[in-house]
Structure formats: C-alpha cells, structure tokens
Amino acid sequence: MKESLLDIVCCPLDKEELDLEVDEREDGEVLAGTLTCTECGETYPIEDGIPNLLPPDMREESPA
C-alpha cells in the first residue's frame, strides 16, 4: 500500500481519518501494519501490502 492512499481512504464505519502504523516497508510501500480510526479507534490490518477495510464483523478470522 502506498502511503499516499491515506489521503483517500477512511474508516468504513464512521468515515473518519485513519492513522498508519508501519510494521514492514519495502521500496516505499507499506507491506505490513495497521490503520487505526482517529474517531472510533477500530483497527484495520495491512497484510502483503493490502489494507483490509472490511468492518470487523465481516472479516474472516485468521487461523491461529
């Protein structure tokens, strides 16, 4: 995910801004991390460079 996408993505629940926390970056792209809503505090994972912006009740849980 390119950091410039933060200008256009928002929380699907309340349409507020998202804060980015980067865990892994390569060639200017975020490969792993978390997006956190500035209003409701919901978190959205970034895995393999793809942000999962589905609401929490619609996400599949990863096998443990």
OpenMM code with the backbone's topology and positions (N, CA, C; nanometers):
from openmm import Vec3, app, unit

residues = "MET LYS GLU SER LEU LEU ASP ILE VAL CYS CYS PRO LEU ASP LYS GLU GLU LEU ASP LEU GLU VAL ASP GLU ARG GLU ASP GLY GLU VAL LEU ALA GLY THR LEU THR CYS THR GLU CYS GLY GLU THR TYR PRO ILE GLU ASP GLY ILE PRO ASN LEU LEU PRO PRO ASP MET ARG GLU GLU SER PRO ALA".split()
positions = [
    Vec3(0.0844, -0.1167, 0.0000),
    Vec3(0.0000, 0.0000, 0.0000),
    Vec3(0.0892, 0.1234, 0.0000),
    Vec3(0.0590, 0.2155, -0.0839),
    Vec3(0.1323, 0.3420, -0.0852),
    Vec3(0.0738, 0.4345, 0.0222),
    Vec3(0.1620, 0.5045, 0.0920),
    Vec3(0.1162, 0.5952, 0.1974),
    Vec3(0.0256, 0.7057, 0.1441),
    Vec3(0.0388, 0.7388, 0.0173),
    Vec3(-0.0462, 0.8438, -0.0411),
    Vec3(-0.1938, 0.8042, -0.0410),
    Vec3(-0.2244, 0.6756, -0.0274),
    Vec3(-0.3640, 0.6312, -0.0202),
    Vec3(-0.4343, 0.6820, 0.1051),
    Vec3(-0.3594, 0.7212, 0.2066),
    Vec3(-0.4207, 0.7738, 0.3283),
    Vec3(-0.5036, 0.8986, 0.3006),
    Vec3(-0.4736, 0.9663, 0.1892),
    Vec3(-0.5499, 1.0858, 0.1530),
    Vec3(-0.6911, 1.0516, 0.1056),
    Vec3(-0.7128, 0.9270, 0.0612),
    Vec3(-0.8437, 0.8925, 0.0063),
    Vec3(-0.9182, 0.7835, 0.0828),
    Vec3(-0.8492, 0.7048, 0.1660),
    Vec3(-0.9194, 0.6002, 0.2413),
    Vec3(-0.9673, 0.6562, 0.3748),
    Vec3(-1.0767, 0.5992, 0.4245),
    Vec3(-1.1303, 0.6413, 0.5536),
    Vec3(-1.1922, 0.5199, 0.6231),
    Vec3(-1.2251, 0.5359, 0.7483),
    Vec3(-1.2883, 0.4306, 0.8268),
    Vec3(-1.4242, 0.3973, 0.7644),
    Vec3(-1.4510, 0.2699, 0.7364),
    Vec3(-1.5798, 0.2336, 0.6764),
    Vec3(-1.6973, 0.2482, 0.7733),
    Vec3(-1.6689, 0.2576, 0.9013),
    Vec3(-1.7763, 0.2672, 1.0000),
    Vec3(-1.8264, 0.4099, 1.0186),
    Vec3(-1.7332, 0.5064, 1.0298),
    Vec3(-1.7762, 0.6436, 1.0576),
    Vec3(-1.7151, 0.7483, 0.9635),
    Vec3(-1.6435, 0.7010, 0.8620),
    Vec3(-1.5870, 0.7878, 0.7569),
    Vec3(-1.4834, 0.8878, 0.8073),
    Vec3(-1.4193, 0.8569, 0.9192),
    Vec3(-1.3153, 0.9445, 0.9735),
    Vec3(-1.1778, 0.9032, 0.9208),
    Vec3(-1.0768, 0.9858, 0.9478),
    Vec3(-0.9404, 0.9608, 0.9015),
    Vec3(-0.8801, 0.8387, 0.9706),
    Vec3(-0.7795, 0.7810, 0.9036),
    Vec3(-0.7079, 0.6658, 0.9576),
    Vec3(-0.5625, 0.7035, 0.9830),
    Vec3(-0.5085, 0.6572, 1.0964),
    Vec3(-0.3662, 0.6734, 1.1268),
    Vec3(-0.2948, 0.5460, 1.0862),
    Vec3(-0.1737, 0.5598, 1.0323),
    Vec3(-0.0952, 0.4468, 0.9845),
    Vec3(0.0145, 0.4116, 1.0834),
    Vec3(0.0259, 0.2833, 1.1153),
    Vec3(0.1387, 0.2305, 1.1926),
    Vec3(0.2065, 0.1264, 1.1048),
    Vec3(0.3317, 0.1500, 1.0679),
    Vec3(0.4037, 0.0637, 0.9749),
    Vec3(0.4853, -0.0392, 1.0516),
    Vec3(0.4663, -0.1666, 1.0159),
    Vec3(0.5479, -0.2745, 1.0715),
    Vec3(0.6571, -0.3172, 0.9734),
    Vec3(0.6256, -0.3108, 0.8424),
    Vec3(0.7221, -0.3506, 0.7401),
    Vec3(0.7026, -0.2649, 0.6160),
    Vec3(0.8154, -0.2165, 0.5627),
    Vec3(0.8123, -0.1294, 0.4446),
    Vec3(0.9193, -0.1775, 0.3471),
    Vec3(0.8876, -0.1717, 0.2172),
    Vec3(0.9853, -0.2097, 0.1158),
    Vec3(0.9629, -0.1259, -0.0090),
    Vec3(1.0687, -0.0669, -0.0603),
    Vec3(1.0626, 0.0148, -0.1821),
    Vec3(0.9531, 0.1206, -0.1765),
    Vec3(0.9368, 0.1851, -0.0619),
    Vec3(0.8396, 0.2921, -0.0476),
    Vec3(0.6965, 0.2483, -0.0291),
    Vec3(0.6722, 0.1188, -0.0184),
    Vec3(0.5363, 0.0681, 0.0020),
    Vec3(0.5249, 0.0029, 0.1396),
    Vec3(0.4099, 0.0185, 0.2021),
    Vec3(0.3832, -0.0449, 0.3313),
    Vec3(0.3364, -0.1875, 0.3046),
    Vec3(0.4119, -0.2856, 0.3527),
    Vec3(0.3761, -0.4256, 0.3323),
    Vec3(0.2962, -0.4811, 0.4487),
    Vec3(0.3226, -0.4316, 0.5687),
    Vec3(0.2513, -0.4795, 0.6871),
    Vec3(0.2366, -0.3641, 0.7848),
    Vec3(0.1229, -0.3642, 0.8534),
    Vec3(0.0981, -0.2595, 0.9515),
    Vec3(-0.0478, -0.2556, 0.9903),
    Vec3(-0.0872, -0.1416, 1.0445),
    Vec3(-0.2239, -0.1254, 1.0939),
    Vec3(-0.2721, 0.0148, 1.0627),
    Vec3(-0.3987, 0.0236, 1.0235),
    Vec3(-0.4674, 0.1512, 1.0090),
    Vec3(-0.5645, 0.1622, 1.1257),
    Vec3(-0.5620, 0.2758, 1.1959),
    Vec3(-0.6480, 0.2951, 1.3122),
    Vec3(-0.7322, 0.4197, 1.2929),
    Vec3(-0.8635, 0.4061, 1.3158),
    Vec3(-0.9548, 0.5191, 1.3018),
    Vec3(-0.9270, 0.6209, 1.4119),
    Vec3(-0.9206, 0.7488, 1.3723),
    Vec3(-0.8937, 0.8550, 1.4689),
    Vec3(-1.0144, 0.8836, 1.5574),
    Vec3(-1.1333, 0.8398, 1.5167),
    Vec3(-1.2551, 0.8672, 1.5928),
    Vec3(-1.2979, 0.7483, 1.6799),
    Vec3(-1.3237, 0.6329, 1.6174),
    Vec3(-1.3783, 0.5186, 1.6923),
    Vec3(-1.2705, 0.4238, 1.7440),
    Vec3(-1.1470, 0.4338, 1.6924),
    Vec3(-1.0382, 0.3506, 1.7410),
    Vec3(-1.0326, 0.2113, 1.6803),
    Vec3(-1.1218, 0.1802, 1.5866),
    Vec3(-1.1193, 0.0485, 1.5214),
    Vec3(-0.9903, 0.0350, 1.4413),
    Vec3(-0.9345, -0.0864, 1.4379),
    Vec3(-0.8104, -0.1103, 1.3653),
    Vec3(-0.8357, -0.1991, 1.2444),
    Vec3(-0.7567, -0.1743, 1.1405),
    Vec3(-0.7663, -0.2478, 1.0153),
    Vec3(-0.6257, -0.2928, 0.9765),
    Vec3(-0.6065, -0.4229, 0.9564),
    Vec3(-0.4720, -0.4737, 0.9260),
    Vec3(-0.4305, -0.4475, 0.7818),
    Vec3(-0.2998, -0.4352, 0.7623),
    Vec3(-0.2401, -0.4309, 0.6285),
    Vec3(-0.1533, -0.5556, 0.6196),
    Vec3(-0.1845, -0.6435, 0.5251),
    Vec3(-0.1085, -0.7675, 0.5066),
    Vec3(-0.0697, -0.7804, 0.3607),
    Vec3(0.0566, -0.8099, 0.3355),
    Vec3(0.1085, -0.8232, 0.1989),
    Vec3(0.0791, -0.6991, 0.1153),
    Vec3(0.0796, -0.5812, 0.1797),
    Vec3(0.0594, -0.4554, 0.1099),
    Vec3(-0.0856, -0.4210, 0.0822),
    Vec3(-0.1798, -0.5023, 0.1338),
    Vec3(-0.3219, -0.4801, 0.1062),
    Vec3(-0.3955, -0.4474, 0.2360),
    Vec3(-0.4557, -0.3279, 0.2449),
    Vec3(-0.5333, -0.2950, 0.3650),
    Vec3(-0.6687, -0.3664, 0.3625),
    Vec3(-0.7060, -0.4271, 0.4749),
    Vec3(-0.8362, -0.4925, 0.4881),
    Vec3(-0.9299, -0.3939, 0.5561),
    Vec3(-1.0120, -0.3265, 0.4764),
    Vec3(-1.1002, -0.2229, 0.5288),
    Vec3(-1.2434, -0.2720, 0.5486),
    Vec3(-1.2593, -0.4038, 0.5568),
    Vec3(-1.3916, -0.4565, 0.5893),
    Vec3(-1.4243, -0.4250, 0.7344),
    Vec3(-1.5512, -0.3959, 0.7643),
    Vec3(-1.5894, -0.3779, 0.9043),
    Vec3(-1.5575, -0.5056, 0.9828),
    Vec3(-1.5289, -0.4922, 1.1112),
    Vec3(-1.4838, -0.6064, 1.1926),
    Vec3(-1.5755, -0.7283, 1.1860),
    Vec3(-1.7053, -0.7087, 1.1815),
    Vec3(-1.7959, -0.8234, 1.1797),
    Vec3(-1.8010, -0.8946, 1.0442),
    Vec3(-1.7364, -0.8384, 0.9424),
    Vec3(-1.7358, -0.9004, 0.8107),
    Vec3(-1.6012, -0.9655, 0.7769),
    Vec3(-1.5019, -0.9508, 0.8634),
    Vec3(-1.3687, -1.0071, 0.8385),
    Vec3(-1.3658, -1.1533, 0.8761),
    Vec3(-1.2899, -1.2308, 0.7975),
    Vec3(-1.2633, -1.3693, 0.8354),
    Vec3(-1.1471, -1.3684, 0.9322),
    Vec3(-1.1609, -1.4455, 1.0363),
    Vec3(-1.0518, -1.4560, 1.1326),
    Vec3(-0.9424, -1.5436, 1.0759),
    Vec3(-0.8177, -1.5049, 1.0966),
    Vec3(-0.7043, -1.5855, 1.0527),
    Vec3(-0.6947, -1.7091, 1.1401),
    Vec3(-0.6605, -1.8244, 1.0798),
    Vec3(-0.6421, -1.9425, 1.1643),
    Vec3(-0.5224, -1.9235, 1.2569),
    Vec3(-0.5380, -1.9639, 1.3799),
    Vec3(-0.4332, -1.9426, 1.4801),
    Vec3(-0.3248, -2.0471, 1.4715),
] * unit.nanometer
topology = app.Topology()
chain = topology.addChain("A")
for resn in residues:
    res = topology.addResidue(resn, chain)
    for name in ("N", "CA", "C"):
        topology.addAtom(name, app.Element.getBySymbol(name[0]), res)
